Amino acid sequence: GLAKNLTTGGLGAASSSGVQLSGSNISSTGGNITLTGTAGTDVSHPSISSLQVSNSTLTTNNVLTLNGTTETTTGVKVTGSTLSAATLNVNGVARVQGTGFSLATSQLLGGLADLTNVSLSSAGSAAGAQNVLDNSIVNDANRDTLLAKRIENMTTVDMAGNAIFDDSAKSDKGWTQDYTLADLPNHGWVFNNTSVTAGGDVSLKGAGFTNSVVTITNGNLSIDNGGPAPLTGTTLTVDGGVNVHAGAGSIDLKNGNISAKGNITLKADAGSIAISGTNASVKANITSTEGGVNLASMQAINITNANFLADKDISLNVASEVMGTLGIGNASFTSQSGDVDLFLDTKKITPIIITTDSQYGGLIFSGENSFEAKNINISALSSKDARGFSLLFESGAILNLKGETHINASNESDGTGRNDAALGSRYRRTQINVSDGDLYITASALSGTGIFGLVTAGQWADAGFEFVLNNSDLYIDANSKFGNGITLGCYGGSTYINGLTFKGNGNVSVHAQGGGYGITLSRLYTGELDGNVQLTGIGGNGAGIDASINTVFQGGVSLSGSSADDVGVSLSFGPGIQEHNMNLNGSNVTGSSENGSAGILIEGKNISFTNGTLTGTATSGNGSGVVLTGGSNYTLDGASITGTAAAGSGIAVNGTLTVNNGTVVKGLATGGGNGVTVSGDLVTDSGDGISITGTAFSGDGVKVDGDTTLTNAMLNGRADSGNGVNIAGNLTTDSSTQVSGHAASGTGVNLGAALTGASVKGSSDTGTGVQLADNAVVTEAVLNGTSASGDGVTFTGNVKMDDTSAAKLNASSTSGTGLKLADNANVSIQTITKVTQEKKDADGNPVLDADGNPETETITTQAPVTTPVTLTGTSE
């Protein structure tokens, strides 16, 4: 049987099989029986073989031949069957990896039982392939016959519980045996269900043990194989050191243990090393009481449910020229006087899940893992041909670190894979606990992301990183030349990544730089941290720091962001499935942008900023230093805000904001922009109101643009050739709001829209102190305009004033005109009457409140004055 692709001619892969016999009976009285199966069965289907005979009977008086060739599973596999012939030839080939032939739970009859007339071959198999014969085939009577055979690969021999070596009763201690053959370098025997008891050194070549016990007193153990070195289910207890070498193939210590006095060294030149316990409760133990532990592989190391304990250094090293992985799951590593080092350097990365968009990991942490040593060093490096994560924390991973720790992840891939990143967290949140030393994390990428959080469509679980510090400091440095430094903010449907959480005692410093964004995140929680937090992000074509998706910030932090072409720091409302909540109380935020729209942008709802500072700079273009755009529940309380821009506004304030307890806003425009631009409702409900100071050269010091409401505010604008304060939009204030503006050659205060309330003072050196321009409407305000050599107050165009404001008008000039009416001026003085009365509906009926009481409303009416009002101006 040959399984192949009829179009390409290639061997059939996946779950294909060449020949399968199940419950069959084949007999020949005068001829031979030959079965041949060939297929490229994939390693992901280990139960399928190229030639598979199960629960069948094959009988002939002559020759029975079984031929099977596979790529990665089993060439010939016989189970639960009876074979009877004069001669049996078994030829099983596993060309890449796997098992050449496997005969188990079966019986050999006729001239086959003593194995004399049985030929076994795995010629053509990979060096790391193995063969299996269980105790239904091998017994005490025929074992020596088997051991005399020349088989090309390591072959399992069942010992039925009998000792393969015991020198307890001998004076000559120790065991030296070479099972290899010069012309068959991968030949050897794997002894199953046996024991070794030696009082001296044990030195073996071409040997392995499964489900066995090896005990050595007063000596070392050395196993040096050209092929694999199986130790599955085996316990090694050695009074000296342990050295196991596999030249080709793997070292397998699943469900096994090693206890040694000296160093423990496991090395696989062209295969993997696997150590695992039965489960999370019954773990494998690798212990060196006076030495260290060193594992080295050119392919992969996988540690699951295992404890490592050594007096000196513990080292796990994977350096692969092709595809390498280092997997750690539910393991602990403790060095009592040395270091713990994990190192991976690979050209490619093995896929975790095979999908249309495969997810990959090089060094992978899953479950809960613990490290304790003087120094802990974890490094994962991958080259340009790799895809996915160099270092990956699987869903819900927990990492406990006790001792100074350095984590270094580097990814040189070209970024074409969606998940290319140096360091990442997949699905549920990763928790890292740090004690008795600081943690340093360095993540660098070429085109991918430095640090990345991965979610899946429809995921509801919380993802991201949580750090718990116990008198330890945390330092994170992430960078990408062409990608993002840190990406922990993502949303799509019901999917989100939940950023960074810091708890415990210690200081945190996060620095990220990218050709795209510096830092993107949706959550920053420091509410349970006793320490300082500093986040620094540097972006290229993206923001330095961007938190605009599913934003939840809690706790005081220092944020510093800069960008070449985007916003320095962007904290804004975006899509998400959580309620946005941005509590920046006590935070210091610094942002700068070269060509972007703002140095700092904070917009949205549920934003609280108390007793902190904002410092934003837009170094060129029309960008603003700081942009504050209010939505619902947007509160500035005792905050200090400073913005600098060139052609844009130093500070732009928009929307609805609550500004309490003396919030200070200072804006500077170095070019043609405005110092501060205000448009919206700024209301004070506690303590002193907002203080707005703007300075400009040719622009406006402070510009009120659009419908604006101010309560208990102070506006102070200064300009060179522009306006100190320019009220270009309708401004409504209370009587405690003060507006003052000064200009060198421009206008101190320019009124070009409606102004209600406020005390206004405008002054100029050579220009106009206060100008009431066309469409100006002034009610319940006090206007005071002064100029050194220009006009104190100038009316231009159509201007309306109420009689109270007109009577309080003060216009003066030192050497110019105190009050000037331009040729086109048309000033209308009105009397304003306010009457409070019951509110009526459309039918004239009283409108009642929830308690049934009549509601009231204030009606304001205007009419021309009946008593003339005199407008006066003085000039010295």
VOMIZA-290931 format. One record per residue (C-alpha): residue number from 1; x, y, z. Coordinates in steps of 0.1 Angstrom, whole numbers, m for minus. Layout:
VOMIZA-290931
PT   pos      c1      c2      c3
PT   NUM       X       Y       Z
...
END
This chain:
VOMIZA-290931
PT   pos      c1      c2      c3
PT     1       0       0       0
PT     2      13      34      m9
PT     3      m4      66       3
PT     4       5      95     m20
PT     5      m8     126     m35
PT     6     m19     116     m70
PT     7     m12     151     m83
PT     8      22     158     m69
PT     9      34     123     m63
PT    10      44     132     m28
PT    11      37     109       2
PT    12       4     113      18
PT    13       7     131      51
PT    14     m16     140      80
PT    15     m34     108      90
PT    16     m26      87      59
PT    17     m15      51      62
PT    18      m1      27      37
PT    19     m16      m7      49
PT    20     m39     m13      78
PT    21     m50     m48      89
PT    22     m75     m51     118
PT    23     m92     m84     128
PT    24     m78    m101      97
PT    25     m66    m137      90
PT    26     m41    m142      63
PT    27     m25    m176      56
PT    28      m3    m192      30
PT    29       5    m229      30
PT    30      32    m229       3
PT    31      42    m193      m3
PT    32      54    m162      14
PT    33      34    m133      29
PT    34      47     m98      23
PT    35      30     m67      35
PT    36      44     m33      25
PT    37      30       1      36
PT    38      44      35      28
PT    39      30      69      40
PT    40      41     103      52
PT    41      20     102      83
PT    42      23     135     103
PT    43      37     135     138
PT    44       5     150     151
PT    45     m12     116     145
PT    46      11      93     165
PT    47     m14      64     166
PT    48     m14      59     129
PT    49      14      39     113
PT    50      24      32      77
PT    51      20      m6      81
PT    52      m4     m13     109
PT    53     m14     m48     120
PT    54     m38     m52     149
PT    55     m58     m81     163
PT    56     m49    m102     133
PT    57     m33    m136     125
PT    58      m6    m140      98
PT    59       4    m177      91
PT    60      28    m191      65
PT    61      52    m221      63
PT    62      77    m199      46
PT    63      87    m163      49
PT    64      67    m135      65
PT    65      79    m100      56
PT    66      66     m67      71
PT    67      78     m35      55
PT    68      67      m1      66
PT    69      81      34      59
PT    70      70      66      76
PT    71      81     101      80
PT    72      75     108     116
PT    73      53      81     133
PT    74      58      43     131
PT    75      69      23     101
PT    76      57     m11     112
PT    77      34     m15     141
PT    78      20     m48     153
PT    79      m4     m51     183
PT    80     m26     m79     196
PT    81     m17    m102     168
PT    82      m2    m137     161
PT    83      26    m142     137
PT    84      36    m177     126
PT    85      63    m184     100
PT    86      95    m202      93
PT    87     112    m168      90
PT    88     101    m133      99
PT    89     116    m102      84
PT    90     106     m68      99
PT    91     118     m37      82
PT    92     105      m5      97
PT    93     118      29      87
PT    94     111      63     103
PT    95     129      87      80
PT    96     126     119     100
PT    97     117     109     135
PT    98      95      84     154
PT    99      97      46     156
PT   100     110      22     130
PT   101      92      m9     142
PT   102      70     m17     172
PT   103      59     m53     181
PT   104      38     m54     213
PT   105      11     m75     230
PT   106      15    m101     203
PT   107      29    m136     200
PT   108      55    m153     177
PT   109      48    m189     169
PT   110      64    m217     149
PT   111     101    m211     143
PT   112      99    m175     155
PT   113      95    m177     193
PT   114     133    m179     201
PT   115     140    m150     177
PT   116     167    m171     159
PT   117     148    m168     127
PT   118     136    m133     132
PT   119     153    m104     113
PT   120     148     m69     127
PT   121     159     m38     108
PT   122     153      m1     109
PT   123     178       7      82
PT   124     171      41      66
PT   125     157      56      98
PT   126     168      89     113
PT   127     195      87     139
PT   128     171      96     167
PT   129     145      70     158
PT   130     138      40     181
PT   131     123       6     180
PT   132     100     m12     205
PT   133      97     m48     216
PT   134      77     m55     247
PT   135      77     m85     270
PT   136      53    m105     248
PT   137      81    m107     223
PT   138     112    m106     245
PT   139     116    m129     275
PT   140     144    m145     296
PT   141     147    m174     272
PT   142     153    m154     240
PT   143     168    m121     254
PT   144     204    m131     247
PT   145     195    m140     211
PT   146     180    m105     207
PT   147     210     m87     222
PT   148     232    m104     196
PT   149     213     m89     167
PT   150     226     m59     148
PT   151     198     m34     146
PT   152     204       1     132
PT   153     187      21     159
PT   154     181      20     197
PT   155     157      m8     205
PT   156     137     m14     237
PT   157     143     m47     255
PT   158     118     m57     282
PT   159     136     m71     313
PT   160     105     m83     331
PT   161     117     m67     364
PT   162     151     m85     363
PT   163     183     m66     371
PT   164     205     m58     342
PT   165     234     m52     365
PT   166     241     m57     402
PT   167     276     m58     418
PT   168     264     m59     454
PT   169     281     m93     459
PT   170     312     m84     439
PT   171     344     m69     450
PT   172     350     m53     417
PT   173     326     m24     416
PT   174     312      m5     387
PT   175     299     m12     353
PT   176     314      m3     319
PT   177     296     m15     287
PT   178     296      m3     251
PT   179     266     m15     232
PT   180     274       5     201
PT   181     288     m10     169
PT   182     315       7     148
PT   183     295       3     115
PT   184     261      10     132
PT   185     267      41     153
PT   186     231      45     164
PT   187     227       9     175
PT   188     219       3     212
PT   189     195     m11     237
PT   190     168       5     259
PT   191     163     m17     289
PT   192     127     m15     302
PT   193     115     m25     337
PT   194     149     m33     351
PT   195     173     m21     378
PT   196     210     m12     381
PT   197     228     m14     414
PT   198     265      m4     413
PT   199     291       5     439
PT   200     313      23     415
PT   201     313      43     383
PT   202     288      33     356
PT   203     299      42     320
PT   204     276      31     292
PT   205     274      37     255
PT   206     244      28     234
PT   207     221      23     264
PT   208     189      37     279
PT   209     165      28     306
PT   210     127      31     309
PT   211     105      24     339
PT   212     137      14     358
PT   213     157      22     389
PT   214     194      30     387
PT   215     213      33     420
PT   216     250      41     421
PT   217     270      45     453
PT   218     305      59     454
PT   219     306      66     417
PT   220     294      86     387
PT   221     269      78     359
PT   222     278      84     323
PT   223     255      75     293
PT   224     270      85     259
PT   225     248      75     230
PT   226     252      82     193
PT   227     213      81     191
PT   228     187      90     217
PT   229     190      85     254
PT   230     156      74     268
PT   231     151      76     306
PT   232     113      76     307
PT   233      99      66     340
PT   234     133      60     355
PT   235     148      71     388
PT   236     185      78     389
PT   237     201      80     424
PT   238     238      87     421
PT   239     264      94     448
PT   240     285     113     422
PT   241     277     132     391
PT   242     254     124     362
PT   243     263     129     325
PT   244     238     119     298
PT   245     246     126     261
PT   246     224     120     231
PT   247     243     125     198
PT   248     211     122     178
PT   249     175     120     190
PT   250     162     130     224
PT   251     167     126     261
PT   252     133     117     276
PT   253     129     118     313
PT   254      91     119     315
PT   255      79     106     349
PT   256     115     102     360
PT   257     138     116     387
PT   258     175     124     391
PT   259     191     128     425
PT   260     229     133     425
PT   261     256     146     448
PT   262     276     161     420
PT   263     268     179     387
PT   264     239     168     365
PT   265     245     173     328
PT   266     220     164     301
PT   267     230     172     265
PT   268     212     165     232
PT   269     232     174     201
PT   270     204     170     176
PT   271     173     163     196
PT   272     152     175     225
PT   273     152     171     262
PT   274     119     164     280
PT   275     115     163     318
PT   276      80     160     333
PT   277      62     147     363
PT   278      29     128     364
PT   279       8     159     371
PT   280      10     192     390
PT   281       9     173     423
PT   282      33     145     414
PT   283      63     162     400
PT   284      96     151     386
PT   285     126     160     408
PT   286     161     169     395
PT   287     183     174     425
PT   288     221     180     430
PT   289     231     184     466
PT   290     266     197     460
PT   291     267     206     423
PT   292     248     222     396
PT   293     224     212     368
PT   294     231     219     331
PT   295     207     210     303
PT   296     217     218     267
PT   297     199     210     234
PT   298     202     220     198
PT   299     165     216     193
PT   300     142     219     223
PT   301     139     216     261
PT   302     105     210     276
PT   303     100     211     314
PT   304      66     203     328
PT   305      55     196     364
PT   306      91     194     376
PT   307     113     207     405
PT   308     149     216     401
PT   309     171     220     432
PT   310     209     225     431
PT   311     236     239     453
PT   312     253     257     424
PT   313     241     270     390
PT   314     211     257     371
PT   315     213     262     333
PT   316     189     254     305
PT   317     203     262     270
PT   318     187     258     236
PT   319     208     270     207
PT   320     192     259     174
PT   321     202     266     138
PT   322     167     256     127
PT   323     136     255     149
PT   324     140     256     187
PT   325     118     259     217
PT   326     122     261     255
PT   327      90     253     273
PT   328      85     257     311
PT   329      52     247     327
PT   330      45     243     364
PT   331      81     240     374
PT   332     104     254     401
PT   333     141     262     399
PT   334     161     268     431
PT   335     198     274     433
PT   336     211     277     469
PT   337     243     294     461
PT   338     244     300     424
PT   339     224     314     395
PT   340     196     302     373
PT   341     200     307     336
PT   342     175     300     308
PT   343     187     307     273
PT   344     171     302     239
PT   345     186     312     206
PT   346     167     300     175
PT   347     164     306     138
PT   348     128     296     137
PT   349     100     291     162
PT   350      76     261     166
PT   351      39     267     161
PT   352      18     264     192
PT   353     m15     260     174
PT   354     m18     252     137
PT   355     m44     276     123
PT   356     m47     299      93
PT   357     m29     324     115
PT   358      m5     302     136
PT   359       6     314     169
PT   360      42     307     178
PT   361      65     308     208
PT   362     101     303     214
PT   363     106     303     252
PT   364      71     296     266
PT   365      59     299     302
PT   366      27     282     312
PT   367      10     275     345
PT   368      29     286     377
PT   369      66     287     376
PT   370      90     297     404
PT   371     127     308     403
PT   372     149     314     433
PT   373     186     322     431
PT   374     212     350     436
PT   375     207     359     400
PT   376     180     348     376
PT   377     187     353     338
PT   378     161     345     312
PT   379     169     352     276
PT   380     150     344     244
PT   381     165     354     210
PT   382     150     346     176
PT   383     163     355     141
PT   384     147     371     111
PT   385     133     338      99
PT   386     113     333     131
PT   387      76     340     134
PT   388      56     348     166
PT   389      69     355     201
PT   390     105     350     212
PT   391      93     348     248
PT   392      56     340     255
PT   393      35     338     287
PT   394       6     314     280
PT   395     m29     321     292
PT   396     m30     329     329
PT   397       7     321     335
PT   398      22     330     369
PT   399      59     337     374
PT   400      74     339     409
PT   401     109     354     411
PT   402     130     356     442
PT   403     164     372     435
PT   404     176     398     410
PT   405     162     389     376
PT   406     170     399     341
PT   407     146     389     313
PT   408     158     396     278
PT   409     138     389     247
PT   410     148     398     211
PT   411     130     393     179
PT   412     146     400     145
PT   413     117     389     123
PT   414     105     410      95
PT   415      71     416     111
PT   416      50     400      84
PT   417      34     377     110
PT   418       6     392     130
PT   419      20     380     163
PT   420      57     388     158
PT   421      70     402     191
PT   422      99     399     214
PT   423      78     392     246
PT   424      41     386     249
PT   425      11     375     270
PT   426     m16     353     254
PT   427     m52     354     264
PT   428     m56     356     302
PT   429     m35     380     323
PT   430       0     371     332
PT   431      11     376     368
PT   432      47     382     378
PT   433      56     383     415
PT   434      90     397     424
PT   435     108     396     457
PT   436     143     399     472
PT   437     157     416     441
PT   438     148     439     413
PT   439     134     428     379
PT   440     148     441     346
PT   441     129     433     314
PT   442     144     442     280
PT   443     123     434     249
PT   444     136     445     214
PT   445     121     438     180
PT   446     131     447     145
PT   447      97     450     127
PT   448      74     433     152
PT   449      64     446     186
PT   450      87     448     217
PT   451      59     437     242
PT   452      26     425     229
PT   453      m7     412     243
PT   454     m26     387     222
PT   455     m63     381     224
PT   456     m88     361     203
PT   457    m121     370     187
PT   458    m149     369     213
PT   459    m126     367     243
PT   460    m141     381     274
PT   461    m112     374     298
PT   462     m89     400     313
PT   463     m55     400     294
PT   464     m22     419     300
PT   465       4     419     327
PT   466       2     422     365
PT   467      33     428     385
PT   468      33     423     423
PT   469      64     438     439
PT   470      77     428     474
PT   471     102     455     482
PT   472     115     452     447
PT   473     118     476     418
PT   474     107     470     382
PT   475     125     482     351
PT   476     110     476     316
PT   477     127     487     284
PT   478     109     478     251
PT   479     117     489     216
PT   480     110     482     180
PT   481     128     498     150
PT   482      98     497     127
PT   483      69     485     150
PT   484      55     494     183
PT   485      75     494     216
PT   486      46     481     237
PT   487      11     472     225
PT   488     m12     463     254
PT   489     m43     481     241
PT   490     m65     464     216
PT   491    m102     461     209
PT   492    m123     442     184
PT   493    m158     431     191
PT   494    m158     417     226
PT   495    m120     414     226
PT   496     m97     435     246
PT   497     m63     436     262
PT   498     m61     451     296
PT   499     m27     467     299
PT   500      m6     470     330
PT   501     m13     465     367
PT   502      12     472     395
PT   503       8     462     431
PT   504      29     458     462
PT   505      59     478     473
PT   506      85     492     449
PT   507      91     516     421
PT   508      83     510     384
PT   509     100     524     353
PT   510      87     516     319
PT   511     104     529     288
PT   512      93     520     253
PT   513     102     533     218
PT   514      89     523     184
PT   515      90     534     148
PT   516      52     532     151
PT   517      38     538     186
PT   518      59     539     218
PT   519      32     526     242
PT   520      m4     517     235
PT   521     m24     503     265
PT   522     m59     503     278
PT   523     m54     498     315
PT   524     m29     513     339
PT   525     m37     504     375
PT   526     m14     515     404
PT   527     m41     518     431
PT   528     m25     491     453
PT   529      12     500     448
PT   530      33     518     473
PT   531      59     534     451
PT   532      65     556     421
PT   533      55     547     385
PT   534      72     563     355
PT   535      60     555     319
PT   536      80     569     290
PT   537      70     563     254
PT   538      87     575     222
PT   539      68     571     190
PT   540      76     577     153
PT   541      45     578     131
PT   542      24     569     161
PT   543      18     584     196
PT   544      44     582     223
PT   545      18     570     247
PT   546     m17     561     235
PT   547     m45     550     258
PT   548     m76     555     237
PT   549     m93     521     238
PT   550    m112     506     267
PT   551     m93     531     289
PT   552     m91     524     327
PT   553     m65     543     346
PT   554     m63     542     384
PT   555     m36     557     406
PT   556      m9     584     403
PT   557      18     580     377
PT   558      43     600     357
PT   559      37     598     320
PT   560      62     611     295
PT   561      55     607     258
PT   562      70     621     226
PT   563      63     616     189
PT   564      76     627     156
PT   565      44     627     137
PT   566      16     620     162
PT   567       5     630     197
PT   568      30     628     225
PT   569       5     615     251
PT   570     m31     606     240
PT   571     m55     597     268
PT   572     m90     595     252
PT   573    m123     578     251
PT   574    m125     550     225
PT   575    m144     518     218
PT   576    m145     491     244
PT   577    m167     468     266
PT   578    m156     482     299
PT   579    m168     515     314
PT   580    m141     540     308
PT   581    m125     554     339
PT   582     m94     575     340
PT   583     m82     585     374
PT   584     m50     604     371
PT   585     m49     619     406
PT   586     m15     630     416
PT   587      m1     622     381
PT   588      25     641     362
PT   589      21     640     324
PT   590      46     654     299
PT   591      41     652     262
PT   592      57     666     231
PT   593      51     663     194
PT   594      71     675     164
PT   595      45     674     137
PT   596      15     659     154
PT   597     m18     675     165
PT   598      m8     678     202
PT   599      18     672     228
PT   600      m9     660     252
PT   601     m45     650     243
PT   602     m70     641     271
PT   603    m106     637     260
PT   604    m137     618     269
PT   605    m156     610     300
PT   606    m151     597     335
PT   607    m118     616     338
PT   608    m104     628     371
PT   609     m72     647     374
PT   610     m64     660     409
PT   611     m33     678     421
PT   612     m12     667     391
PT   613       6     685     363
PT   614       3     684     325
PT   615      31     698     304
PT   616      27     696     267
PT   617      47     709     237
PT   618      41     710     200
PT   619      74     721     186
PT   620      63     728     150
PT   621      33     730     127
PT   622      m3     737     138
PT   623      m4     713     167
PT   624     m13     723     203
PT   625       7     718     234
PT   626     m22     704     254
PT   627     m57     696     242
PT   628     m84     690     269
PT   629    m118     680     255
PT   630    m144     673     281
PT   631    m173     649     281
PT   632    m194     637     310
PT   633    m177     635     344
PT   634    m145     653     333
PT   635    m129     670     364
PT   636     m97     690     368
PT   637     m91     696     405
PT   638     m61     716     417
PT   639     m42     707     385
PT   640     m14     726     369
PT   641     m15     726     331
PT   642      12     741     309
PT   643      13     740     271
PT   644      36     754     244
PT   645      30     755     207
PT   646      42     773     176
PT   647      14     779     151
PT   648     m12     760     171
PT   649     m26     768     206
PT   650      m4     763     236
PT   651     m35     749     253
PT   652     m69     741     238
PT   653     m98     735     262
PT   654    m131     722     247
PT   655    m163     706     258
PT   656    m177     703     294
PT   657    m152     703     323
PT   658    m155     707     360
PT   659    m125     728     371
PT   660    m121     731     409
PT   661     m97     743     436
PT   662     m76     767     416
PT   663     m67     746     385
PT   664     m40     766     367
PT   665     m38     766     329
PT   666      m8     784     312
PT   667      m3     784     275
PT   668      24     799     253
PT   669      24     802     215
PT   670      59     810     201
PT   671      47     816     165
PT   672      14     827     151
PT   673      m8     805     174
PT   674     m28     813     205
PT   675     m16     809     240
PT   676     m49     793     252
PT   677     m80     786     232
PT   678    m112     780     252
PT   679    m145     767     239
PT   680    m170     749     261
PT   681    m184     749     296
PT   682    m159     752     325
PT   683    m178     750     358
PT   684    m165     753     393
PT   685    m183     735     421
PT   686    m156     734     448
PT   687    m130     760     459
PT   688    m114     784     436
PT   689    m121     782     399
PT   690     m97     779     370
PT   691     m69     803     362
PT   692     m62     806     325
PT   693     m31     825     314
PT   694     m21     827     278
PT   695       9     843     261
PT   696      13     848     223
PT   697      33     868     199
PT   698      12     875     168
PT   699     m17     853     179
PT   700     m41     857     208
PT   701     m29     852     244
PT   702     m64     837     253
PT   703     m91     831     227
PT   704    m126     823     236
PT   705    m139     805     206
PT   706    m175     791     204
PT   707    m202     791     231
PT   708    m183     791     264
PT   709    m193     792     301
PT   710    m169     801     329
PT   711    m176     800     366
PT   712    m153     817     391
PT   713    m125     818     366
PT   714     m96     841     359
PT   715     m85     847     323
PT   716     m52     865     317
PT   717     m39     869     282
PT   718      m8     886     269
PT   719       2     892     233
PT   720      27     911     212
PT   721       9     922     180
PT   722     m22     900     186
PT   723     m49     902     212
PT   724     m43     896     248
PT   725     m78     881     252
PT   726    m100     876     222
PT   727    m136     868     230
PT   728    m147     855     195
PT   729    m174     832     208
PT   730    m203     838     232
PT   731    m190     838     267
PT   732    m212     835     298
PT   733    m197     840     332
PT   734    m206     848     368
PT   735    m197     881     385
PT   736    m166     865     401
PT   737    m150     857     368
PT   738    m122     881     358
PT   739    m109     887     323
PT   740     m77     907     318
PT   741     m56     911     287
PT   742     m26     930     277
PT   743     m10     936     243
PT   744      21     954     233
PT   745       9     967     199
PT   746     m23     947     196
PT   747     m55     948     215
PT   748     m57     940     252
PT   749     m92     925     251
PT   750    m112     921     220
PT   751    m150     914     223
PT   752    m166     901     191
PT   753    m194     881     205
PT   754    m218     880     235
PT   755    m203     885     269
PT   756    m224     880     300
PT   757    m210     887     335
PT   758    m173     890     343
PT   759    m150     919     351
PT   760    m129     928     320
PT   761     m97     947     320
PT   762     m78     953     288
PT   763     m46     972     284
PT   764     m22     980     255
PT   765      10     998     251
PT   766       4    1013     216
PT   767     m29     995     206
PT   768     m64     994     220
PT   769     m71     984     256
PT   770    m106     970     250
PT   771    m123     967     216
PT   772    m160     960     212
PT   773    m162     947     176
PT   774    m191     940     153
PT   775    m217     918     169
PT   776    m205     923     204
PT   777    m232     920     231
PT   778    m223     929     266
PT   779    m245     924     296
PT   780    m239     925     333
PT   781    m202     930     328
PT   782    m177     956     340
PT   783    m154     968     312
PT   784    m121     987     318
PT   785     m99     996     289
PT   786     m66    1014     291
PT   787     m38    1022     267
PT   788      m5    1041     269
PT   789      m6    1057     235
PT   790     m35    1040     218
PT   791     m73    1039     224
PT   792     m86    1029     259
PT   793    m119    1015     245
PT   794    m129    1013     209
PT   795    m164    1006     195
PT   796    m164     992     159
PT   797    m195     979     141
PT   798    m229     970     157
PT   799    m225     967     195
PT   800    m252     961     222
PT   801    m248     968     259
PT   802    m271     967     288
PT   803    m274     999     308
PT   804    m255     985     338
PT   805    m225     976     318
PT   806    m225    1008     299
PT   807    m227    1029     331
PT   808    m197    1010     345
PT   809    m176    1014     313
PT   810    m141    1028     320
PT   811    m120    1040     291
PT   812     m87    1058     294
PT   813     m55    1065     276
PT   814     m23    1082     286
PT   815     m15    1099     253
PT   816     m42    1085     230
PT   817     m79    1085     229
PT   818     m98    1073     260
PT   819    m131    1063     242
PT   820    m133    1059     205
PT   821    m163    1052     183
PT   822    m153    1042     148
PT   823    m171    1056     118
PT   824    m191    1025     114
PT   825    m199    1021     151
PT   826    m235    1016     161
PT   827    m240    1013     199
PT   828    m273    1002     213
PT   829    m279    1005     251
PT   830    m306     982     264
PT   831    m324     978     297
PT   832    m325     942     309
PT   833    m353     931     331
PT   834    m354     896     347
PT   835    m387     883     361
PT   836    m391     849     379
PT   837    m425     833     373
PT   838    m443     800     372
PT   839    m434     779     342
PT   840    m464     771     319
PT   841    m468     744     293
PT   842    m481     749     257
PT   843    m517     750     270
PT   844    m510     776     297
PT   845    m511     751     325
PT   846    m485     752     354
PT   847    m456     727     350
PT   848    m451     707     382
PT   849    m420     690     395
PT   850    m417     655     409
PT   851    m432     666     442
PT   852    m461     683     426
PT   853    m449     718     432
PT   854    m450     744     405
PT   855    m417     749     386
PT   856    m403     784     380
PT   857    m384     800     352
PT   858    m365     833     348
PT   859    m377     855     319
PT   860    m352     880     306
PT   861    m364     909     285
PT   862    m346     937     268
PT   863    m358     972     258
PT   864    m341    1004     248
PT   865    m332    1026     277
PT   866    m356    1054     286
PT   867    m329    1073     305
PT   868    m299    1082     284
PT   869    m266    1065     294
PT   870    m234    1085     291
PT   871    m203    1067     278
PT   872    m171    1086     289
PT   873    m134    1083     282
PT   874    m104    1101     295
PT   875     m70    1109     281
PT   876     m41    1124     300
END
